[in-house]
C-alpha cells in the first residue's frame, strides 16, 4: 500500500486521474445514500405487511385447531354422559383420539369412588403413538389434584387449561407437553360424573404452524399469560421456559419489552435482537384465549430484496466509476506516454526484474539520450546478474545434495546404533536367565524337588524359544533370508484347521496361564495350497504377541471361509495398540516403547510372509476392546512372483 501511494505521488497522470475520480465518487455516494434510505423504508413497510398477514393466517389456523378440538370433545361428551360405564370409557377415549388428527390424547376420569370395584380412582386414557392409539386404565391415578380435572369440575363448564408437562411417572402421558380442553360430565340429575379432557401436543401444534411463514428462516412463538412458550421452533423450550428466562434486561431490553407487550395482550411490531441476529417482530393476541402470538423474521431474510437491490446499485456505481476513471486515465496517459514508458521500465529494473529490455530511441532530444543511456546500462547489468544467478544456483544445488546425504547418513547411524543396542539387550537378557538357571540346576539340582526342577526347565525352555525366535527374525530380515524364502516357498494342500490347532497348542506350551480359544466355521478337510512352515510361523507370531501384550483372558483365533478366501481372525482384550501407532505397527524396527521386549521385527516380517504366500494381513482399527488382526488367503493362492 505504501509503495502504491508513493507511486501515485510521483505520477502526475495518476494524480489528475484520481482527483477526477474522487469528485465523481462523492456525487455517486450522495445519490446512493438518498436512494437507499427511501428503498429501506419501502422494503420494511412491505415486510411488515407480509409478516402481519402471515401472523393473521397463523392465528386463524390456531383458532381452527382449537375449535376442532372443542367440537370433537363436546360431541363425544354427550355420548359419554349417556353411557358412563368403565368399559365404555376406554372405548370413547380411544374414539376421540382416532376421530381428530389434532387430538394427541384423551382422558375420561370418573369422580373419586364412582366405581368402588375399581378402587378410589378410575381414569381411561388414550394417547397417540405414531400411527397407533394406545389406551390404558389408570385406576391408581388421583386426577382430582390435576388442573385439567379440578378447573372443569369446580367451574362446572368447559375450560382450556394452561399447558403443562405431565410428570406422573409410569403413565402414558408422562413427560408430554400438552394443552388440555376439559369439560365436566353430568348425568340427567345434573350430578357430576367426571371430566373428559382432550390434549393437543404443543410440539405438534408448533410444527403445524411452521408451514405458514413468508420467509425461509422466520418462525412463530405463542406465549401464555405468564410468558411461557406454548409454540416455539425449539420444542425443548415449550412450557419449560418463559420469554423472561431468555432475556437479560440489561443486554436485551428489546426482548424484555416484547415479553411485556405480548403478555399484556397488545398488538404491534418492533425491531429486536434475537441472539446475535437483528429481527423484525410482529405480535398480536389470539382471540378467545389469553395467549399471544408473534412472528420473528430475521432482517437478512426480510430485507433480502433490499440487499439485492443495494448490491445491484453498487455494481452499477462501480461500473460507472470504472468507466469514468478509464476515460480520465486514458486522456492523461496519452499526454505523458513517452516519459511514462521509460519510467515503468526503470521501476521494473529497480524492483529486481533484470530481464526487462529498455528499447533504444531514435530521438536526439534529452528524453531520447536518457533512454539510450538507460538501455546501455541495463544490458551491462543484465549480463552480470545472469552470471551471478548461475553461480548461486549451482552452489545451492550442491549444498542441498550435501544436506540430504548428511541427513541420510545420520539417520542410518542412529538407527544402526539403536538396533544394535536393542538387539544386544534383547539377546543378553534371556541368555543370562538360561545360564543362571542352568548353573542353579547343576549346583543345587540334587536339593530341588521335581516340581521346582520342572519350573526351572519351563523358564529355560521359554527363553530358549525366545532366542530361537529372535535369531530366526534376524535371519529372515537379512538379504539371504529373504532370498531363501522366495526361492524355497512350498505349495502344498494344507488343512486350515490343523495348522491353527497346532499353533494354538504350541503357544499354550509357553503360556499355560493364558486363556486361548480356538473356533472354526469350516471342516477339517478344508485345505488351501500354501507353504505350511511360513503359514505356521505367521499364525504363531500373532498369537505370541497376543499372549505377551494382552490381558491374557480373552484371546481367540477363528477360522472362516468367505466367498473365494479363508480368514484367520485373531482377537484379544486389553490395552491394545493406540490409534496413533496403527500406521507404524508394520514398520521394521519400530516400537512404540523402546524399552519393551522384542526387536520390532515380528509384525513386519509376519506381514511379509503373508504377502509372499499370496495373502494379506491388516490391523482392524474399528475394534476397540484390544487388538484384532485379520489374515486373509485366497483359496487359489497366487504365490508371490
C-alpha positions as CSV (number, residue, x, y, z in Angstrom):
1,X,0.0,0.0,0.0
2,X,2.8,2.4,0.8
3,X,4.5,1.7,-2.5
4,X,1.3,2.4,-4.3
5,X,0.9,5.8,-2.5
6,X,4.5,6.7,-3.3
7,X,4.0,5.7,-7.0
8,X,0.9,7.9,-7.2
9,X,2.7,10.8,-5.7
10,X,5.4,10.5,-8.3
11,X,3.0,10.2,-11.3
12,X,1.3,13.4,-12.4
13,X,-1.1,11.4,-14.6
14,X,-2.2,9.3,-11.7
15,X,-2.8,12.4,-9.5
16,X,-5.0,14.1,-12.1
17,X,-6.9,10.9,-12.8
18,X,-7.5,10.3,-9.0
19,X,-8.8,13.9,-8.4
20,X,-11.4,13.5,-11.1
21,X,-12.3,10.0,-9.8
22,X,-12.8,11.2,-6.2
23,X,-15.2,14.0,-7.4
24,X,-17.3,11.5,-9.3
25,X,-17.2,9.1,-6.3
26,X,-18.6,11.8,-3.9
27,X,-21.5,12.5,-6.2
28,X,-22.4,8.8,-6.6
29,X,-22.2,8.2,-2.8
30,X,-24.6,11.0,-2.1
31,X,-27.1,9.8,-4.6
32,X,-26.8,6.2,-3.4
33,X,-27.3,7.3,0.3
34,X,-30.6,9.2,-0.6
35,X,-31.9,6.4,-2.8
36,X,-31.1,3.5,-0.4
37,X,-32.7,5.4,2.5
38,X,-36.0,5.6,0.6
39,X,-35.7,2.0,-0.5
40,X,-35.1,0.8,3.1
41,X,-38.4,2.3,4.3
42,X,-40.3,0.9,1.3
43,X,-39.0,-2.6,1.8
44,X,-39.5,-2.5,5.5
45,X,-43.1,-1.5,5.0
46,X,-43.7,-4.4,2.6
47,X,-42.0,-6.8,5.1
48,X,-44.2,-5.6,7.9
49,X,-47.4,-6.2,5.8
50,X,-46.2,-9.7,4.8
51,X,-45.4,-10.6,8.3
52,X,-48.7,-9.3,9.6
53,X,-50.6,-11.3,7.0
54,X,-48.7,-14.4,7.9
55,X,-49.3,-13.9,11.6
56,X,-53.1,-13.4,11.0
57,X,-53.1,-16.7,9.0
58,X,-51.2,-18.5,11.8
59,X,-53.7,-17.2,14.4
60,X,-56.6,-18.3,12.2
61,X,-55.0,-21.7,11.8
62,X,-54.6,-21.9,15.6
63,X,-58.2,-21.0,16.2
64,X,-59.3,-23.7,13.7
65,X,-57.1,-26.1,15.5
66,X,-58.5,-25.3,18.9
67,X,-62.1,-25.1,17.7
68,X,-61.8,-28.5,16.1
69,X,-60.6,-30.0,19.4
70,X,-63.5,-28.3,21.3
71,X,-66.0,-29.6,18.8
72,X,-65.0,-33.2,18.9
73,X,-64.8,-33.1,22.7
74,X,-68.3,-31.6,23.1
75,X,-69.8,-34.1,20.7
76,X,-68.2,-37.0,22.5
77,X,-69.1,-35.7,25.9
78,X,-72.8,-36.1,25.2
79,X,-72.4,-39.8,24.3
80,X,-70.1,-40.4,27.3
81,X,-72.7,-39.0,29.7
82,X,-75.3,-41.4,28.3
83,X,-73.0,-44.4,28.6
84,X,-70.9,-43.7,31.7
85,X,-69.6,-47.2,32.4
86,X,-66.0,-48.4,33.0
87,X,-65.8,-50.5,29.8
88,X,-67.3,-47.7,27.6
89,X,-65.0,-45.0,28.9
90,X,-61.9,-46.7,27.4
91,X,-63.7,-47.1,24.0
92,X,-64.9,-43.4,24.0
93,X,-61.4,-42.1,24.9
94,X,-59.9,-44.1,22.1
95,X,-62.6,-42.9,19.7
96,X,-61.9,-39.2,20.4
97,X,-58.2,-39.6,19.6
98,X,-59.0,-41.6,16.4
99,X,-61.6,-39.1,15.1
100,X,-59.4,-36.0,15.2
101,X,-55.9,-35.8,13.9
102,X,-55.4,-32.7,16.1
103,X,-56.0,-34.6,19.4
104,X,-52.9,-36.3,20.8
105,X,-54.6,-37.7,23.9
106,X,-58.0,-38.0,25.7
107,X,-58.6,-38.8,29.4
108,X,-62.1,-39.6,30.8
109,X,-61.9,-39.6,34.6
110,X,-64.7,-40.6,36.9
111,X,-65.1,-38.7,40.2
112,X,-63.5,-40.3,43.2
113,X,-65.2,-43.5,44.4
114,X,-67.5,-43.6,41.4
115,X,-66.6,-47.2,40.6
116,X,-65.7,-48.8,44.0
117,X,-65.0,-52.2,42.4
118,X,-62.0,-50.5,40.6
119,X,-60.7,-48.6,43.6
120,X,-60.8,-45.0,44.6
121,X,-60.0,-43.5,41.2
122,X,-60.7,-44.6,37.7
123,X,-59.3,-42.9,34.5
124,X,-59.4,-44.1,31.0
125,X,-56.6,-42.5,28.9
126,X,-55.7,-42.9,25.2
127,X,-52.7,-41.4,23.6
128,X,-51.4,-41.3,20.0
129,X,-48.1,-43.0,19.5
130,X,-47.1,-42.6,15.8
131,X,-49.9,-44.1,13.7
132,X,-51.3,-46.2,16.6
133,X,-53.6,-45.2,19.5
134,X,-52.8,-46.8,22.9
135,X,-55.4,-47.0,25.6
136,X,-54.8,-47.6,29.3
137,X,-56.8,-47.6,32.5
138,X,-55.0,-45.6,35.2
139,X,-57.1,-46.7,38.3
140,X,-54.5,-45.6,40.8
141,X,-54.1,-42.1,39.3
142,X,-55.6,-39.3,41.5
143,X,-56.8,-37.0,38.8
144,X,-58.7,-34.7,41.2
145,X,-55.5,-32.9,42.1
146,X,-54.8,-32.1,38.4
147,X,-55.7,-28.7,36.9
148,X,-57.4,-30.3,33.9
149,X,-59.9,-32.1,36.3
150,X,-60.3,-29.6,39.1
151,X,-60.8,-26.5,37.0
152,X,-63.6,-28.1,34.9
153,X,-65.2,-29.8,37.9
154,X,-65.2,-26.6,40.1
155,X,-66.3,-24.2,37.4
156,X,-68.9,-26.5,36.0
157,X,-68.1,-25.5,32.4
158,X,-65.7,-26.4,29.6
159,X,-62.3,-24.6,30.0
160,X,-58.9,-24.6,28.3
161,X,-56.3,-25.4,31.0
162,X,-52.9,-23.8,30.9
163,X,-50.3,-26.0,29.1
164,X,-48.1,-28.2,31.3
165,X,-45.9,-31.2,31.4
166,X,-47.4,-34.4,32.8
167,X,-44.9,-35.5,35.4
168,X,-46.8,-38.7,36.6
169,X,-44.1,-41.4,36.2
170,X,-45.2,-44.6,34.5
171,X,-48.3,-43.1,32.9
172,X,-48.9,-42.9,29.1
173,X,-48.8,-39.2,29.3
174,X,-45.6,-38.9,31.2
175,X,-43.3,-36.0,30.0
176,X,-45.7,-34.9,27.3
177,X,-46.1,-31.2,26.8
178,X,-49.8,-30.6,26.2
179,X,-52.6,-28.1,26.3
180,X,-55.9,-29.6,27.6
181,X,-59.5,-28.7,26.9
182,X,-61.6,-30.1,29.8
183,X,-65.4,-30.4,30.1
184,X,-67.4,-31.7,33.1
185,X,-69.7,-34.6,32.7
186,X,-73.2,-34.7,34.3
187,X,-75.9,-37.3,34.5
188,X,-79.6,-36.5,33.9
189,X,-79.9,-35.5,37.6
190,X,-77.2,-32.9,37.0
191,X,-74.8,-34.7,39.2
192,X,-71.1,-34.7,38.4
193,X,-69.9,-37.9,36.8
194,X,-66.4,-36.9,36.0
195,X,-64.4,-34.9,33.5
196,X,-63.4,-35.5,29.8
197,X,-60.2,-33.8,28.8
198,X,-58.6,-33.8,25.3
199,X,-54.9,-32.9,24.8
200,X,-53.2,-31.3,21.9
201,X,-49.4,-31.8,21.6
202,X,-47.7,-28.5,21.7
203,X,-44.7,-29.7,19.7
204,X,-47.1,-31.0,17.0
205,X,-49.0,-27.7,17.2
206,X,-45.7,-25.8,16.7
207,X,-44.9,-27.9,13.6
208,X,-48.3,-27.4,12.1
209,X,-47.9,-23.6,12.3
210,X,-44.3,-23.8,10.9
211,X,-45.6,-24.2,7.4
212,X,-47.1,-20.7,7.4
213,X,-44.2,-18.4,7.0
214,X,-43.4,-15.7,4.5
215,X,-39.6,-16.1,4.8
216,X,-37.4,-19.1,5.0
217,X,-35.9,-18.5,8.4
218,X,-38.8,-16.9,10.3
219,X,-40.7,-18.7,13.0
220,X,-43.7,-18.3,15.3
221,X,-43.9,-18.1,19.1
222,X,-47.0,-18.3,21.2
223,X,-46.9,-17.1,24.8
224,X,-49.2,-17.7,27.7
225,X,-50.3,-15.0,30.2
226,X,-47.2,-15.7,32.3
227,X,-44.8,-15.5,29.3
228,X,-44.3,-19.3,29.0
229,X,-43.7,-20.6,25.5
230,X,-46.6,-22.6,24.1
231,X,-45.3,-22.6,20.5
232,X,-41.6,-22.4,19.6
233,X,-39.3,-23.9,16.9
234,X,-37.1,-25.2,19.7
235,X,-39.6,-27.7,21.2
236,X,-37.5,-28.2,24.3
237,X,-38.4,-24.6,25.4
238,X,-42.2,-25.3,25.2
239,X,-43.7,-25.0,28.7
240,X,-40.2,-25.3,30.3
241,X,-39.1,-21.8,29.5
242,X,-40.6,-18.2,29.5
243,X,-39.5,-15.3,27.4
244,X,-38.2,-13.7,30.5
245,X,-35.9,-16.6,31.3
246,X,-34.1,-16.0,28.0
247,X,-34.0,-12.2,28.4
248,X,-31.4,-10.1,30.3
249,X,-32.9,-6.7,30.8
250,X,-29.5,-5.0,30.7
251,X,-28.3,-6.6,27.5
252,X,-31.6,-7.3,25.7
253,X,-34.1,-4.5,26.6
254,X,-36.0,-5.0,23.3
255,X,-36.7,-8.7,24.1
256,X,-37.8,-7.7,27.6
257,X,-40.2,-5.1,26.2
258,X,-41.5,-7.7,23.7
259,X,-42.3,-10.0,26.6
260,X,-44.3,-7.3,28.5
261,X,-46.1,-6.2,25.3
262,X,-47.2,-9.8,24.5
263,X,-48.3,-10.8,28.0
264,X,-50.3,-7.5,28.2
265,X,-52.2,-8.6,25.1
266,X,-51.1,-5.8,22.8
267,X,-50.6,-5.7,19.1
268,X,-47.8,-4.1,17.1
269,X,-44.3,-4.6,15.6
270,X,-40.8,-3.9,16.7
271,X,-37.1,-4.5,15.8
272,X,-35.1,-6.5,18.3
273,X,-32.0,-8.7,18.5
274,X,-32.7,-12.4,19.0
275,X,-29.4,-13.9,19.9
276,X,-26.9,-12.1,17.6
277,X,-29.5,-11.6,14.8
278,X,-31.4,-8.4,14.2
279,X,-35.1,-9.3,13.6
280,X,-38.4,-7.7,12.7
281,X,-41.1,-9.0,15.1
282,X,-44.9,-8.7,14.6
283,X,-47.1,-9.7,17.6
284,X,-50.9,-10.0,18.3
285,X,-53.1,-11.6,20.9
286,X,-55.0,-14.8,20.0
287,X,-58.8,-14.2,20.2
288,X,-60.7,-16.3,22.7
289,X,-57.6,-17.2,24.7
290,X,-55.1,-15.4,27.0
291,X,-52.3,-16.4,24.5
292,X,-50.3,-14.0,22.4
293,X,-48.6,-14.9,19.0
294,X,-45.6,-13.4,17.4
295,X,-43.8,-13.9,14.1
296,X,-40.0,-13.4,14.3
297,X,-38.3,-12.7,11.0
298,X,-34.5,-12.2,10.6
299,X,-33.8,-8.9,8.9
300,X,-31.4,-10.6,6.5
301,X,-34.4,-12.5,5.1
302,X,-36.9,-9.7,5.3
303,X,-34.6,-7.2,3.6
304,X,-33.3,-9.7,1.1
305,X,-34.8,-7.8,-1.8
306,X,-33.4,-4.6,-0.5
307,X,-29.9,-6.0,-0.2
308,X,-30.1,-7.5,-3.6
309,X,-31.2,-4.1,-5.0
310,X,-28.4,-2.4,-3.0
311,X,-25.9,-4.8,-4.4
312,X,-27.1,-4.2,-8.0
313,X,-26.9,-0.4,-7.5
314,X,-23.4,-0.8,-6.1
315,X,-22.4,-2.8,-9.1
316,X,-23.8,-0.1,-11.5
317,X,-22.0,2.6,-9.5
318,X,-18.7,0.6,-9.6
319,X,-19.0,0.1,-13.3
320,X,-19.8,3.8,-13.9
321,X,-16.9,4.9,-11.7
322,X,-14.6,2.5,-13.5
323,X,-15.6,3.8,-16.9
324,X,-15.1,7.4,-15.7
325,X,-11.7,6.5,-14.3
326,X,-10.7,4.8,-17.6
327,X,-11.6,7.7,-19.7
328,X,-9.8,10.2,-17.5
329,X,-6.8,7.9,-17.2
330,X,-6.5,7.4,-21.0
331,X,-6.7,11.1,-21.7
332,X,-4.0,11.9,-19.2
333,X,-1.7,8.9,-20.0
334,X,-1.6,9.8,-23.7
335,X,-0.1,13.2,-22.9
336,X,2.7,11.6,-20.8
337,X,3.2,8.4,-22.8
338,X,6.9,8.8,-23.7
339,X,8.1,9.6,-20.2
340,X,5.8,7.1,-18.7
341,X,7.2,4.2,-20.8
342,X,10.8,5.0,-19.6
343,X,9.6,5.4,-16.0
344,X,7.9,2.0,-15.9
345,X,10.9,0.2,-17.4
346,X,13.3,1.8,-15.0
347,X,11.0,0.9,-12.0
348,X,10.8,-2.8,-13.0
349,X,14.6,-2.9,-13.2
350,X,14.8,-1.2,-9.8
351,X,12.4,-3.8,-8.4
352,X,14.7,-6.6,-9.5
353,X,13.2,-7.5,-12.9
354,X,16.5,-7.5,-14.8
355,X,15.1,-9.3,-17.8
356,X,13.3,-6.1,-18.9
357,X,14.8,-4.7,-22.1
358,X,14.7,-0.9,-22.5
359,X,14.3,-0.1,-26.1
360,X,16.7,2.4,-27.7
361,X,15.1,5.6,-29.0
362,X,15.6,7.3,-32.4
363,X,15.1,10.8,-31.0
364,X,18.1,13.0,-30.2
365,X,16.3,15.0,-27.5
366,X,17.0,15.0,-23.8
367,X,14.4,12.2,-23.3
368,X,16.0,10.2,-26.2
369,X,19.5,10.4,-24.9
370,X,18.3,9.5,-21.4
371,X,16.5,6.4,-22.8
372,X,19.6,5.2,-24.7
373,X,21.9,5.7,-21.6
374,X,19.4,3.6,-19.5
375,X,19.3,0.9,-22.3
376,X,23.1,0.5,-22.3
377,X,23.3,0.4,-18.5
378,X,20.6,-2.2,-18.4
379,X,22.3,-4.5,-20.9
380,X,25.6,-4.5,-18.9
381,X,23.8,-5.1,-15.6
382,X,21.7,-7.9,-17.1
383,X,24.9,-9.8,-18.2
384,X,26.4,-9.6,-14.7
385,X,23.2,-10.6,-13.0
386,X,22.8,-13.8,-15.1
387,X,26.4,-14.8,-14.3
388,X,25.8,-14.3,-10.6
389,X,22.5,-16.2,-10.6
390,X,24.1,-19.2,-12.3
391,X,26.8,-19.3,-9.7
392,X,24.2,-19.1,-6.8
393,X,22.0,-21.8,-8.3
394,X,25.0,-24.2,-8.7
395,X,26.1,-23.6,-5.1
396,X,22.5,-24.1,-3.7
397,X,22.2,-27.3,-5.6
398,X,25.5,-28.7,-4.2
399,X,24.5,-27.6,-0.7
400,X,21.1,-29.4,-0.9
401,X,22.8,-32.6,-2.1
402,X,25.3,-32.4,0.8
403,X,22.4,-31.7,3.3
404,X,20.4,-34.7,2.0
405,X,23.4,-37.0,2.1
406,X,24.3,-35.9,5.7
407,X,20.8,-36.4,6.9
408,X,20.6,-39.9,5.4
409,X,24.0,-40.8,7.0
410,X,23.0,-39.5,10.4
411,X,19.7,-41.4,10.3
412,X,21.4,-44.6,9.2
413,X,24.0,-44.3,12.0
414,X,21.3,-43.6,14.6
415,X,19.1,-46.5,13.5
416,X,22.1,-48.8,13.5
417,X,23.1,-47.8,17.0
418,X,19.6,-48.2,18.3
419,X,19.1,-51.6,16.7
420,X,22.4,-53.0,17.9
421,X,21.7,-51.7,21.4
422,X,18.2,-53.1,21.4
423,X,19.3,-56.5,19.9
424,X,22.1,-56.8,22.4
425,X,19.8,-56.2,25.3
426,X,17.0,-58.5,24.0
427,X,19.5,-61.4,23.5
428,X,21.6,-60.8,26.6
429,X,18.5,-60.9,29.0
430,X,17.2,-64.4,28.1
431,X,20.7,-65.7,27.7
432,X,21.7,-64.6,31.2
433,X,18.5,-66.2,32.6
434,X,19.2,-69.5,30.8
435,X,22.8,-69.6,32.0
436,X,21.7,-68.7,35.6
437,X,19.1,-71.3,35.8
438,X,21.3,-73.9,34.2
439,X,24.0,-73.2,36.8
440,X,21.4,-73.4,39.5
441,X,20.3,-76.8,38.3
442,X,23.9,-78.0,38.1
443,X,24.9,-76.8,41.6
444,X,21.7,-77.3,43.6
445,X,19.8,-79.8,41.4
446,X,20.0,-82.6,44.0
447,X,18.4,-80.4,46.6
448,X,15.4,-79.5,44.5
449,X,12.1,-81.2,44.2
450,X,10.8,-82.5,40.9
451,X,8.3,-79.6,40.7
452,X,11.0,-77.0,41.2
453,X,13.1,-78.5,38.5
454,X,10.2,-78.6,36.1
455,X,9.5,-74.9,36.8
456,X,13.1,-74.0,36.1
457,X,13.1,-76.1,32.9
458,X,10.0,-74.4,31.7
459,X,11.7,-71.0,32.2
460,X,14.8,-72.2,30.3
461,X,12.6,-73.6,27.6
462,X,10.7,-70.3,27.2
463,X,13.8,-68.2,27.0
464,X,15.4,-70.7,24.6
465,X,12.4,-70.3,22.4
466,X,12.7,-66.5,22.6
467,X,16.3,-66.6,21.5
468,X,15.4,-69.0,18.7
469,X,12.6,-66.6,17.5
470,X,14.9,-63.6,17.6
471,X,17.7,-65.4,15.7
472,X,15.1,-66.6,13.1
473,X,13.8,-63.0,12.7
474,X,17.4,-61.7,12.2
475,X,18.0,-64.3,9.6
476,X,14.6,-63.6,7.8
477,X,15.4,-59.9,7.8
478,X,18.7,-60.5,6.1
479,X,19.1,-60.4,2.3
480,X,19.9,-64.1,2.3
481,X,16.9,-65.0,4.4
482,X,14.6,-63.1,2.1
483,X,16.1,-64.7,-0.9
484,X,15.8,-68.2,0.6
485,X,12.2,-67.7,1.5
486,X,11.3,-66.6,-2.1
487,X,13.3,-69.4,-3.7
488,X,12.1,-72.3,-1.4
489,X,8.4,-71.5,-0.8
490,X,6.4,-74.7,-1.0
491,X,2.9,-75.0,-2.3
492,X,1.0,-78.0,-0.9
493,X,-2.5,-78.7,0.3
494,X,-2.6,-77.6,4.0
495,X,-5.5,-78.1,6.3
496,X,-6.5,-74.7,7.7
497,X,-7.8,-76.1,11.0
498,X,-4.9,-78.5,11.6
499,X,-2.4,-75.6,11.2
500,X,-4.4,-73.4,13.5
501,X,-4.7,-76.1,16.2
502,X,-1.0,-76.9,16.1
503,X,-0.2,-73.2,16.5
504,X,-2.6,-72.9,19.5
505,X,-1.1,-75.9,21.2
506,X,2.4,-74.5,20.6
507,X,1.6,-71.2,22.2
508,X,-0.2,-72.9,25.1
509,X,3.0,-74.7,25.8
510,X,4.8,-71.5,26.6
511,X,1.9,-69.6,28.0
512,X,-0.1,-72.1,30.1
513,X,-1.9,-69.4,32.1
514,X,-3.3,-67.7,29.1
515,X,-6.9,-68.3,28.0
516,X,-6.6,-69.1,24.3
517,X,-9.8,-70.2,22.5
518,X,-9.9,-71.7,19.0
519,X,-13.1,-71.6,16.9
520,X,-13.7,-72.7,13.3
521,X,-16.5,-72.5,10.8
522,X,-15.0,-74.8,8.3
523,X,-14.5,-78.6,8.1
524,X,-11.2,-80.2,9.0
525,X,-10.9,-81.3,5.4
526,X,-10.9,-77.8,4.1
527,X,-7.4,-77.0,2.6
528,X,-5.6,-74.3,0.7
529,X,-2.4,-74.5,-1.3
530,X,0.4,-72.7,0.6
531,X,3.7,-73.2,2.4
532,X,2.9,-74.9,5.7
533,X,6.0,-73.6,7.6
534,X,5.6,-69.9,6.8
535,X,1.9,-70.1,7.5
536,X,2.5,-71.6,10.9
537,X,5.2,-69.0,11.7
538,X,2.8,-66.2,10.7
539,X,0.0,-67.5,12.9
540,X,2.3,-68.3,15.9
541,X,3.8,-64.8,15.8
542,X,0.4,-63.0,16.2
543,X,-0.7,-65.5,18.9
544,X,2.6,-64.9,20.7
545,X,2.1,-61.1,20.6
546,X,-1.5,-61.5,22.0
547,X,-0.3,-63.8,24.8
548,X,2.5,-61.3,25.8
549,X,0.8,-57.9,25.5
550,X,-2.9,-58.5,26.1
551,X,-4.6,-59.2,29.5
552,X,-4.4,-62.9,28.7
553,X,-8.1,-63.5,29.4
554,X,-9.8,-63.5,26.1
555,X,-7.5,-64.5,23.2
556,X,-9.3,-66.2,20.3
557,X,-8.4,-67.5,16.9
558,X,-11.3,-68.0,14.5
559,X,-11.1,-69.6,11.0
560,X,-13.8,-68.6,8.5
561,X,-14.4,-69.2,4.8
562,X,-15.7,-66.1,2.8
563,X,-16.5,-66.4,-0.9
564,X,-13.1,-67.2,-2.5
565,X,-10.9,-66.8,0.5
566,X,-10.3,-68.1,4.0
567,X,-9.8,-65.8,7.0
568,X,-7.8,-66.2,10.2
569,X,-9.2,-63.7,12.8
570,X,-7.1,-63.0,15.9
571,X,-8.8,-61.1,18.8
572,X,-7.7,-60.2,22.3
573,X,-8.7,-57.9,25.1
574,X,-6.5,-55.4,26.9
575,X,-4.7,-52.2,26.3
576,X,-4.4,-52.7,22.6
577,X,-2.4,-50.5,20.2
578,X,-3.1,-46.8,20.4
579,X,-4.7,-45.4,17.3
580,X,-1.8,-43.1,16.5
581,X,0.5,-46.1,16.2
582,X,-1.7,-48.2,13.8
583,X,0.1,-46.9,10.7
584,X,3.5,-47.9,12.2
585,X,3.0,-51.4,13.5
586,X,4.2,-53.0,10.3
587,X,7.3,-50.7,10.0
588,X,10.6,-52.7,10.6
589,X,12.3,-52.0,13.9
590,X,9.5,-49.6,15.1
591,X,8.4,-49.9,18.7
592,X,6.1,-47.5,20.5
593,X,8.1,-48.2,23.7
594,X,11.8,-48.5,23.1
595,X,12.2,-50.4,26.5
596,X,9.6,-53.1,25.7
597,X,10.6,-56.7,24.8
598,X,11.2,-57.5,21.2
599,X,13.2,-56.3,18.2
600,X,10.3,-54.5,16.4
601,X,10.5,-57.1,13.6
602,X,7.8,-59.6,14.4
603,X,4.7,-58.0,12.8
604,X,6.7,-56.6,9.8
605,X,8.2,-60.0,9.0
606,X,4.8,-61.7,9.5
607,X,3.2,-59.3,7.0
608,X,6.0,-60.0,4.6
609,X,5.5,-63.8,5.0
610,X,1.7,-63.4,4.4
611,X,2.2,-61.3,1.3
612,X,4.8,-63.8,-0.1
613,X,2.2,-66.5,0.5
614,X,-0.3,-64.5,-1.6
615,X,-2.4,-63.2,1.3
616,X,-2.9,-60.0,3.3
617,X,-2.6,-59.0,6.9
618,X,-4.4,-56.0,8.4
619,X,-5.0,-54.4,11.8
620,X,-8.7,-53.8,12.3
621,X,-9.0,-50.1,13.5
622,X,-12.7,-50.4,14.3
623,X,-12.1,-52.9,17.1
624,X,-11.7,-51.0,20.4
625,X,-11.5,-53.7,23.1
626,X,-8.0,-54.7,22.4
627,X,-6.4,-55.9,19.1
628,X,-7.9,-57.6,16.1
629,X,-5.7,-58.8,13.2
630,X,-7.3,-60.3,10.1
631,X,-5.2,-62.6,7.9
632,X,-6.8,-63.5,4.5
633,X,-5.7,-66.1,2.0
634,X,-7.3,-66.8,-1.4
635,X,-8.4,-70.4,-2.0
636,X,-6.3,-70.5,-5.1
637,X,-3.2,-68.8,-3.5
638,X,-1.2,-66.8,-6.1
639,X,2.3,-67.3,-4.7
640,X,4.5,-64.2,-4.9
641,X,6.3,-63.9,-8.2
